[in-house]
Amino acid sequence: MKRHLVGLLLGTEEDWPSAFETLMRRMGPVRAGAGEEHGFDVERITIEPFDLRDRPRYDLVIDRLAYWYYVPREWLKKVALMDDVYLLNSPFTFQSMEKHAAYCAMMRLGLKVPDTVLVPFKNPPEHAKWAYTAAKYNQPFDLDAIAERMGFPLFMKPYDGGAWVGVTYIKDRAGLRAAYDQSGQRLMHLQKAVEGYDVFARALSIGAETMVMKFRPELPMHDRYEVAHDFLTPEIGDEVVTISRLVNAFFRWEFNSCENLIAGSQVHPIDYANACPDVSLTSLHYYFPWAIAALARWTVFTAVTGRRSNLDLDTAQYFAIADREDLSYGEKLGAYRRLADDYFETDRYLDFCASRLGHLDEVVLEWVDGPDFDALLVDTVRATYPEAEQDRFVAHFRGLVGLWVRDTKAAQPA
């Protein structure tokens, strides 16, 4: 049997890593097309000095840490460049292609990103050359005039931020000045708000799979993902999936979420560079089993088939479509989707899952419907909420997970 070691590069998370480890154990060996069996071990990666010529033990690494912790980020670059370790996600594009670059690229491709302006620092960076450079080259600007041209309401948000940190909804000049004053040395975007939108759709993509969920950002985290089916028309739903897959294929991201506001028939992507997308049990709840199963399926597929990481972006093939004036927006989306499906080997992946991982759905259902998953749920709630609220939230999440179990059983063939 050929064994594969999967590394988890983690910060403070415990729930989904424990779930992933459990599912990979329960899954058992997987047989390749030639008949060879493949087994999987999962290990949490520790951080220590590393020799650039050391050979890593891992076949694949799921990274949830390097977007802010630079020691493991540099280790990931080393194992990608020197050792062909498969990475979820690329440390190269998440370092250089943050939200600002992602906006630029997707605007070039014609997506309906709201009007966005990058504004200079409110407070100067601490650099010896700042005063001279600013006096000689920085142009004065009127922030109020920029906002008036764009039109209120607006959002001010960090050009490279995440987790909604530093995001401010701005209704007028007073709010604009207050938000800018508070931004300090952070580089900020002003972005036109999409007022009166019908649906906030958040799409979580793991490899060649995407789950589109109805998101309610105004509610507490445990209530933000509404359990809702068919809340988008088939056409709009397909567009949301296409945008999510396009973003990931373009930047070589394989574990990412994409936020879209739907207003009428228009889909406006507003945030789609998430190096550490939300996969917490206490937020995804109903959708958590799908996320862990999708992560297991993609991990197994990449290892068993010998899929290689591709560090070359090859953006020209996307821009060649974007620049064609004879194609409609819908035709361009279709062409982008074909490129994305080629990158993710979608047809090959679906065939692999059907022929090699057909048992996994039953494994997931038995696990989620059993005592081990319930113990994970209880432990997660106890680690997340104050003692006085724990009974309430245990019942809350048991109800939502129980709904997933009932829906899954009902969907099984008689």
Secondary structure, 3 states (H helix, E strand, C coil): CEEEEEEEECCCCCHHHHHHHHHHHHHCCEECCCCCEEEEEEEECCCCCCCCCCCCCCCEEEECCCCCCHHHHHHHHHHHHHHCCEEECCHHHHHHCCHHHHHHHHHHCCCCCCCEEEECCCCCCCCCCHHHHHHHHCCCCCHHHHHHHHCCCEEEEECCCCCCCCCEEECCHHHHHHHHHHHCCCCEEEEECCCCCCEEEEEEEECCEEEEEEECCCCCHHHHEECCCCCCCHHHHHHHHHHHHHHHHHHCCCEEEEEEEEECCEEEEEECCCCCCCCCHHHHHHHHHHHHHHHHHHHHHHHHHCCCCCCCCCCHHHHHHHCCCCCCHHHHHHHHHHHHHHHHCHHHHHHHHHHHCCCHHHHHHHHHCCHHHHHHHHHHHHHHCCHHHHHHHHHHHHHHHHHHHHHHHHHCCC
